[in-house]
């Protein structure tokens, strides 16, 4: 996954993910539930959900870079 798009921090039971680009911000708005917990600009995601979210984002970010 391209690190230019996200700032990811592990906080124990939660992972904070802050979109750094318009692509990342738009992707998270389109692919996460509207009621996801936020802390400032960062999405707070439970560990059990992060691998699937990371995979989906990485795949879409890769193809976004190919166009």
Secondary structure, DSSP 8 states (H G I E B T S, - for coil): --TTSEEEEE-SSEEEEEE-SHHHHHHHHHHS-TT--EETTEEEEEHHHHHHHHHHHHHHHHHHHH-
